Amino acid sequence: MAEMYLDDVRGYWRELAAVAYTEFWDEYQSDEPVDRVRLMLIYRRLICAALLLNHLADKAALMHQCGKGFDFINLVEGADQELGKALHACRLISNEVKHEAKLLQEASTRARVPEYDLDGANEVLELNILTKSGDVFDMCIAVGTFFNFWRSYFDGSASINFKQALSMINIPEAK
């Protein structure tokens, strides 16, 4: 048996969130037609990834002296507005499945985009949500944006990152 370090933001990322996103990505990019059964499988994997990636914001919030994940996402949005909007979209879809759904969601397929998608003959799922502010997000792409943010957060290349959080820790001097 192995231990999982889910209290630590890095352990939670490594053991749960990154794995859930990889499972979503593999199914989402699979070169198979999107029928109702696959749509629901991809949707479930998308929701699982969104929930876990969003919960990382709650964990990171404490390290950045933010009250909650929403405040942490606002901090990120202050540094990069478009990124912050995508992260908020993931927060919204997470809340949609945890609480009474209030946002319009629409599923369809789209042609693969060479700069983003893997090669394949079949189209990929597009799951759009309409936010209260009128923005439309393809959640499959927004969750990928959230995943890539966390990668850059942990490697230190994001404008708000883990290394900054570590530098803010006040370690008492030895006596």
C-alpha positions as CSV (number, residue, x, y, z in Angstrom):
1,M,0.0,0.0,0.0
2,A,1.0,3.6,-0.5
3,E,0.2,6.8,1.3
4,M,-1.6,9.6,-0.4
5,Y,-0.9,13.1,0.9
6,L,-4.2,14.8,0.2
7,D,-3.8,17.5,2.9
8,D,-0.9,18.9,1.0
9,V,-1.8,20.9,-2.1
10,R,0.9,19.1,-4.2
11,G,-0.2,15.6,-3.1
12,Y,-3.8,16.5,-3.9
13,W,-2.7,17.7,-7.4
14,R,-0.5,14.6,-8.0
15,E,-2.8,11.9,-6.6
16,L,-6.2,13.2,-7.7
17,A,-6.6,16.3,-9.8
18,A,-3.9,15.7,-12.4
19,V,-5.0,12.1,-12.8
20,A,-8.7,13.0,-13.2
21,Y,-7.8,15.5,-15.9
22,T,-5.7,13.0,-17.8
23,E,-8.6,10.5,-17.7
24,F,-10.9,13.2,-19.0
25,W,-8.4,14.3,-21.8
26,D,-7.8,10.7,-23.0
27,E,-11.6,10.1,-23.3
28,Y,-12.3,13.5,-24.8
29,Q,-9.6,13.2,-27.4
30,S,-10.3,9.5,-28.2
31,D,-11.0,9.1,-32.0
32,E,-14.5,7.7,-31.6
33,P,-17.8,9.1,-32.7
34,V,-19.6,11.1,-29.9
35,D,-22.9,9.3,-29.3
36,R,-25.1,9.7,-26.2
37,V,-23.1,7.0,-24.2
38,R,-19.7,8.7,-25.0
39,L,-21.1,12.1,-24.3
40,M,-22.1,11.1,-20.8
41,L,-18.8,9.4,-20.2
42,I,-16.9,12.4,-21.3
43,Y,-19.2,14.7,-19.3
44,R,-18.7,12.6,-16.1
45,R,-14.9,12.8,-16.6
46,L,-15.1,16.5,-17.3
47,I,-17.1,17.1,-14.1
48,C,-14.8,15.0,-12.0
49,A,-11.7,16.9,-13.3
50,A,-13.5,20.3,-12.9
51,L,-14.4,19.5,-9.3
52,L,-11.0,18.3,-8.3
53,L,-9.2,21.2,-10.1
54,N,-11.5,23.7,-8.6
55,H,-11.0,22.3,-5.1
56,L,-7.3,22.9,-5.5
57,A,-8.2,26.6,-5.5
58,D,-9.6,26.2,-2.0
59,K,-6.4,24.5,-0.9
60,A,-4.1,27.1,-2.5
61,A,-6.2,29.9,-1.2
62,L,-5.0,29.3,2.3
63,M,-1.4,29.4,1.2
64,H,-1.9,32.8,-0.4
65,Q,-3.8,34.3,2.5
66,C,-7.1,34.2,0.6
67,G,-10.3,33.3,2.4
68,K,-11.5,30.8,-0.1
69,G,-11.1,29.4,-3.6
70,F,-13.2,32.1,-5.1
71,D,-10.9,34.8,-3.6
72,F,-7.8,32.9,-5.0
73,I,-9.4,32.8,-8.5
74,N,-10.0,36.5,-8.2
75,L,-6.3,36.9,-7.3
76,V,-5.4,35.0,-10.5
77,E,-7.9,37.0,-12.5
78,G,-6.2,40.2,-11.3
79,A,-3.0,39.0,-12.9
80,D,-4.6,37.6,-16.1
81,Q,-8.3,38.4,-16.7
82,E,-8.9,35.8,-19.4
83,L,-7.4,33.1,-17.4
84,G,-9.4,34.1,-14.3
85,K,-12.6,34.0,-16.3
86,A,-11.9,30.4,-17.5
87,L,-11.1,29.4,-13.9
88,H,-14.3,31.0,-12.7
89,A,-16.2,29.0,-15.4
90,C,-14.8,25.8,-14.0
91,R,-15.9,26.9,-10.5
92,L,-19.4,27.6,-11.9
93,I,-19.7,24.2,-13.6
94,S,-18.5,22.5,-10.4
95,N,-21.3,24.4,-8.5
96,E,-23.8,23.4,-11.1
97,V,-23.4,19.7,-10.3
98,K,-23.2,20.2,-6.5
99,H,-26.2,22.5,-6.3
100,E,-29.3,23.3,-8.2
101,A,-28.3,23.9,-11.8
102,K,-29.0,27.5,-13.0
103,L,-26.8,27.9,-16.1
104,L,-27.6,26.9,-19.6
105,Q,-25.4,24.0,-20.8
106,E,-25.4,22.8,-24.4
107,A,-23.5,19.9,-25.9
108,S,-22.5,19.5,-29.5
109,T,-19.5,18.4,-31.4
110,R,-16.9,20.4,-33.3
111,A,-14.1,19.7,-35.7
112,R,-10.7,19.1,-34.3
113,V,-8.4,22.1,-34.0
114,P,-4.8,21.1,-35.0
115,E,-3.3,23.5,-32.5
116,Y,-5.2,22.1,-29.6
117,D,-6.6,18.6,-30.3
118,L,-5.0,15.3,-31.1
119,D,-5.2,14.0,-34.7
120,G,-8.3,12.1,-35.5
121,A,-11.1,11.6,-38.0
122,N,-14.0,12.1,-35.6
123,E,-15.2,15.3,-34.1
124,V,-14.8,16.1,-30.4
125,L,-17.4,17.1,-27.8
126,E,-18.0,20.8,-27.2
127,L,-19.9,21.5,-24.0
128,N,-20.8,25.2,-23.7
129,I,-22.1,27.0,-20.6
130,L,-23.6,30.4,-20.6
131,T,-22.6,32.4,-17.5
132,K,-24.7,35.0,-15.8
133,S,-22.5,37.7,-17.3
134,G,-23.2,36.5,-20.8
135,D,-19.9,34.8,-21.5
136,V,-19.9,31.4,-23.2
137,F,-17.2,28.9,-22.4
138,D,-16.5,25.5,-24.0
139,M,-15.9,23.7,-20.7
140,C,-13.7,21.0,-22.3
141,I,-11.3,23.8,-23.2
142,A,-11.8,25.8,-19.9
143,V,-11.0,22.7,-17.8
144,G,-7.8,22.3,-20.0
145,T,-7.0,25.9,-19.2
146,F,-7.4,25.2,-15.5
147,F,-5.2,22.1,-15.7
148,N,-2.5,24.1,-17.5
149,F,-2.7,26.8,-14.9
150,W,-2.1,24.3,-12.2
151,R,0.9,22.9,-14.0
152,S,2.4,26.4,-14.3
153,Y,1.4,27.1,-10.7
154,F,3.5,24.2,-9.5
155,D,6.5,24.7,-11.8
156,G,6.6,28.4,-10.8
157,S,5.9,29.9,-14.2
158,A,2.4,31.2,-13.4
159,S,2.2,34.8,-12.2
160,I,0.6,33.5,-9.0
161,N,2.4,30.3,-8.0
162,F,3.4,27.7,-5.4
163,K,6.9,29.1,-5.0
164,Q,5.5,32.5,-4.0
165,A,3.2,30.8,-1.5
166,L,6.2,29.0,0.0
167,S,8.1,32.2,0.3
168,M,5.2,33.7,2.4
169,I,5.4,31.0,5.1
170,N,6.7,32.5,8.3
171,I,9.1,30.0,9.9
172,P,9.9,30.9,13.5
173,E,13.6,31.3,14.3
174,A,15.3,28.5,16.4
175,K,16.0,29.5,20.0
